[in-house]
């Protein structure tokens, strides 16, 4: 499932597989599939024969079976119970290993990310046709889960009321509100910076969503040997020794290789090969190669121009660069905010 097209190909294959099976007499009369989970109704005495027959249809498709126990059968996140009159009732199923641990209220996550799990549980609570006692039991379970993670009862009640109103509107009208197409931008969640960026982008019609942070990973030391800066690619600067001017550039190769090319252009007096050489030759200045450094390690070459443009646009010193930044944006100035 690594490729984006994989789910589509799986559905096409399974749909064709099921169409061929429907012509056979042993194909179950009730067959409900969600991806690779199937709910089927088969007479008990035919279960082994049906399973064997299904597994013989394709060498790559192998099924296993889980039968009902005491009239109960879990399917996905549902517990389906067969009542005495052979009707079915539904309730929420959780594995015995479930701990009800979600993102806690004191975690450094965006508010929508903290609420996401409870919105999912509230949506399921409201939309699954449960009997009243099962509905009440599930609502209490959600409230206890919220309390366990540091939220109060009002937090859950507000989310549940929101989903109840949404379902009521859905059940009483077929009219759907017009949806505006929104352009989304994903940013890491760091309130001191991203709150400012979000307000600016909102005025220009962009909606900011935040990536989940991994603070623990950031705090732990990386056990791999560190690569020296001059062995990396990215954005670099080369200062002049005799004036405040600085050159900012990008390289897909190792920084030390690119620095060597600038040095040779200066030594061989080839101004067309390097803006650094042009500055040195025209001004008779020396280049401070000892203070040249990598400003930002950039692994993806498609990001290089954006990072280079940001450093150029926010640089206060005079630049040796002959060309302006390829990308200009007032958002670059927000990166100068003190964290």
C-alpha positions in Angstrom: 0.0 0.0 0.0 3.0 2.3 -0.4 1.8 3.8 -3.7 -1.2 6.2 -3.9 -2.7 4.1 -6.6 -2.5 0.8 -4.5 -6.0 1.2 -2.8 -7.6 1.7 -6.2 -6.0 -1.3 -7.7 -6.9 -3.4 -4.7 -10.6 -2.4 -5.0 -10.6 -3.1 -8.7 -9.1 -6.5 -8.2 -11.5 -7.4 -5.3 -14.5 -6.2 -7.2 -13.6 -8.4 -10.2 -12.9 -11.3 -7.8 -16.3 -10.9 -6.1 -18.2 -10.6 -9.4 -16.7 -14.0 -10.5 -17.7 -15.5 -7.1 -21.3 -14.4 -7.4 -22.0 -16.9 -10.1 -21.1 -19.8 -7.8 -23.7 -21.4 -5.5 -21.5 -21.3 -2.4 -21.1 -17.5 -2.5 -22.6 -16.2 0.8 -26.0 -14.4 0.3 -24.8 -11.7 2.7 -21.3 -10.4 2.0 -20.3 -6.9 3.2 -16.7 -6.0 2.6 -14.6 -3.0 3.9 -11.2 -3.2 2.3 -10.1 -6.6 3.5 -12.6 -7.2 6.3 -15.7 -9.0 5.4 -19.0 -9.6 7.2 -20.8 -12.6 5.8 -23.8 -14.7 6.9 -23.3 -18.4 6.3 -25.0 -21.4 7.7 -22.8 -22.9 10.4 -22.5 -26.3 8.8 -21.3 -24.7 5.6 -18.6 -22.5 7.1 -15.6 -24.9 6.6 -16.7 -25.8 3.1 -17.2 -22.1 2.1 -13.8 -21.0 3.6 -12.1 -23.8 1.7 -13.8 -22.9 -1.5 -13.0 -19.2 -1.2 -9.3 -20.0 -0.6 -9.2 -22.1 -3.7 -10.2 -19.3 -6.1 -6.9 -17.4 -6.2 -3.4 -18.4 -5.1 -2.8 -14.9 -3.6 -6.1 -14.5 -1.8 -6.3 -16.4 1.6 -9.2 -15.9 4.0 -9.5 -16.6 7.7 -12.7 -16.8 9.6 -13.9 -15.6 13.0 -17.3 -17.0 14.0 -19.8 -15.6 16.4 -19.5 -16.5 20.1 -22.7 -16.5 22.2 -24.4 -14.6 19.4 -21.8 -11.9 19.3 -19.3 -11.0 16.5 -16.9 -8.1 16.4 -16.6 -6.4 12.9 -14.2 -3.5 12.6 -15.2 -1.2 15.6 -18.7 -2.7 15.9 -20.0 -5.5 18.1 -22.9 -7.1 16.3 -25.2 -9.1 18.5 -27.8 -11.5 17.3 -31.0 -11.2 19.4 -33.4 -14.0 20.2 -35.7 -12.9 17.4 -32.7 -13.1 15.0 -32.6 -9.3 14.5 -29.2 -7.6 15.0 -28.2 -4.9 17.4 -25.0 -2.8 17.3 -22.7 -1.4 19.9 -19.1 -0.2 20.0 -16.3 -2.8 20.1 -13.0 -2.1 21.7 -10.2 -4.6 22.0 -9.4 -5.8 25.5 -6.0 -4.1 25.2 -7.6 -0.7 24.7 -6.2 1.8 27.2 -8.3 4.9 26.2 -5.1 6.9 26.0 -5.2 9.8 23.5 -3.4 13.1 23.2 -3.6 14.6 26.6 -4.8 18.2 27.3 -1.3 19.4 28.4 0.4 18.0 25.2 2.0 20.5 22.8 -0.4 19.9 20.0 -2.8 22.1 18.0 -6.3 22.1 19.5 -7.9 20.4 16.5 -5.5 17.5 16.9 -6.4 17.1 20.5 -10.1 17.0 19.7 -9.8 14.7 16.7 -10.1 11.4 18.6 -13.1 12.6 20.5 -14.8 14.0 17.4 -14.3 10.5 15.8 -15.9 8.8 18.8 -18.8 11.3 19.0 -19.5 10.8 15.3 -19.6 7.1 15.7 -21.8 7.4 18.8 -24.3 9.5 17.0 -24.5 7.7 13.7 -24.4 4.1 14.6 -28.0 2.8 15.3 -27.6 1.7 18.9 -30.2 1.0 21.5 -30.6 3.5 24.3 -28.7 1.6 27.0 -25.7 1.0 24.6 -25.8 4.7 23.6 -25.7 5.8 27.3 -22.9 3.3 28.1 -20.8 4.5 25.1 -21.3 8.2 26.0 -20.1 7.5 29.6 -17.1 5.6 28.2 -16.1 8.6 26.1 -16.5 10.9 29.1 -14.3 8.7 31.2 -11.7 8.6 28.4 -11.7 12.4 28.3 -11.3 12.6 32.0 -8.4 10.1 31.9 -6.6 12.4 29.4 -7.2 15.6 31.4 -10.4 16.9 29.8 -13.6 17.8 31.6 -17.1 16.6 31.0 -18.2 19.8 29.3 -15.5 19.2 26.6 -17.0 16.0 25.6 -20.7 17.1 25.9 -20.0 20.1 23.6 -18.5 17.8 20.9 -21.4 15.3 21.2 -24.0 18.1 20.9 -22.3 19.4 17.8 -22.5 16.0 16.1 -26.1 15.5 17.2 -27.0 18.9 15.6 -25.2 17.9 12.4 -27.1 14.6 12.2 -30.4 16.3 12.8 -29.7 18.7 9.9 -28.7 15.8 7.7 -31.9 13.9 8.6 -34.3 16.8 8.1 -33.1 18.2 4.8 -31.4 17.1 1.6 -29.9 20.6 1.0 -26.2 20.8 1.4 -24.2 23.9 2.2 -22.0 25.2 -0.5 -18.4 24.2 0.1 -15.8 26.7 -0.7 -12.5 25.3 -2.1 -9.8 26.0 0.4 -6.1 25.9 -0.2 -4.4 24.2 2.7 -0.8 24.6 3.9 0.8 22.2 6.3 3.2 23.7 9.0 4.8 22.4 12.1 3.0 23.5 15.3 5.0 26.2 17.1 2.6 28.8 18.5 5.1 31.7 18.8 5.6 31.6 15.0 2.8 29.7 13.4 0.0 31.8 15.1 1.4 34.8 13.2 1.7 32.9 10.0 -1.8 31.5 10.2 -3.4 35.0 10.6 -1.5 36.3 7.6 -2.4 33.3 5.4 -6.0 33.4 6.4 -6.3 36.9 5.0 -5.1 35.5 1.7 -7.5 32.6 1.6 -5.2 29.9 2.9 -6.1 27.4 5.7 -3.2 26.3 7.9 -3.1 22.7 9.2 -0.4 21.5 11.6 1.8 18.5 11.5 1.9 16.4 14.6 5.1 17.2 16.5 7.5 14.6 17.8 9.0 16.3 20.8 10.4 13.1 22.3 12.4 12.3 19.1 13.7 15.9 19.0 14.9 15.7 22.6 16.6 12.3 22.3 20.1 12.3 20.9 20.7 10.9 17.5 23.0 7.9 17.8 24.2 8.1 14.2 27.5 9.7 13.5 27.0 13.4 12.6 27.9 14.5 9.1 30.2 17.5 9.1 28.5 20.7 7.7 30.9 20.9 4.8 29.9 17.4 3.7 26.2 18.4 3.5 24.1 20.1 0.8 21.9 23.2 1.3 22.1 27.0 1.7 25.5 28.5 2.4 27.1 32.0 2.8 30.5 33.3 1.9 31.5 36.6 3.5 33.9 39.2 2.2 37.0 39.8 4.3 37.3 43.6 3.5 33.7 44.7 3.5 30.3 43.6 5.0 29.1 42.0 1.7 28.1 38.3 1.8 27.2 35.8 -0.9 24.2 33.5 -0.3 23.9 30.4 -2.5 22.5 26.9 -2.8 24.1 23.6 -3.7 22.9 20.1 -4.3 26.4 18.7 -3.8 28.6 18.9 -0.8 29.3 22.4 0.5 33.0 21.9 0.5 32.9 21.1 -3.3 31.0 24.2 -4.1 33.3 26.3 -1.9 36.3 24.9 -3.8 34.7 26.0 -7.1 34.2 29.6 -5.8 37.9 29.6 -4.6 39.2 28.4 -8.0 37.1 31.0 -9.8 38.6 33.7 -7.6 42.2 32.4 -8.0 41.9 32.0 -11.8 40.1 35.3 -12.2 37.0 33.9 -13.8 34.2 36.4 -12.8 31.6 34.7 -15.1 31.9 31.5 -13.1 31.0 33.0 -9.7 29.4 36.1 -8.2 32.0 35.7 -5.4 34.8 35.9 -8.0 33.1 38.9 -9.6 33.0 40.8 -6.3 36.6 39.9 -5.5 38.0 41.0 -8.9 35.9 44.2 -9.3 36.5 45.4 -5.7 40.0 44.1 -5.2 38.7 42.5 -2.0 39.7 39.2 -0.4 37.1 36.5 0.3 36.9 35.2 3.8 36.8 31.5 3.1 37.5 30.6 6.7 34.2 32.0 7.8 32.1 30.5 5.0 29.5 28.3 6.4 26.4 26.2 5.7 23.3 28.1 6.9 20.8 25.4 6.3 21.1 21.7 5.5 18.5 21.0 2.8 18.1 17.4 1.7 15.4 17.8 -0.9 16.6 19.6 -3.9 13.1 20.9 -4.7 13.2 23.0 -1.5 16.5 24.7 -2.2 15.2 27.7 -4.1 12.6 28.5 -1.5 15.2 28.3 1.3 17.7 30.3 -0.6 15.1 33.0 -1.4 14.1 33.2 2.2 17.7 33.8 3.4 18.3 36.3 0.6 15.1 38.3 1.4 15.8 38.4 5.1 19.6 39.3 4.8 20.4 42.8 6.2 24.0 42.9 4.9 24.9 43.9 1.3 24.8 40.9 -1.1 27.4 39.8 -3.7 24.5 38.0 -5.5 24.0 39.5 -9.0 20.4 38.1 -9.2 17.5 38.8 -6.9 15.7 36.0 -5.1 13.6 33.8 -7.3 10.8 33.8 -4.8 9.6 36.9 -2.9 7.0 36.9 -0.1 6.2 39.1 2.9 5.9 35.9 4.9 9.7 35.6 4.9 9.9 38.5 7.3 8.0 36.4 9.9 11.1 34.1 10.2 12.9 37.0 11.8 10.6 37.0 14.8 12.4 36.0 18.0 11.4 32.6 19.2 
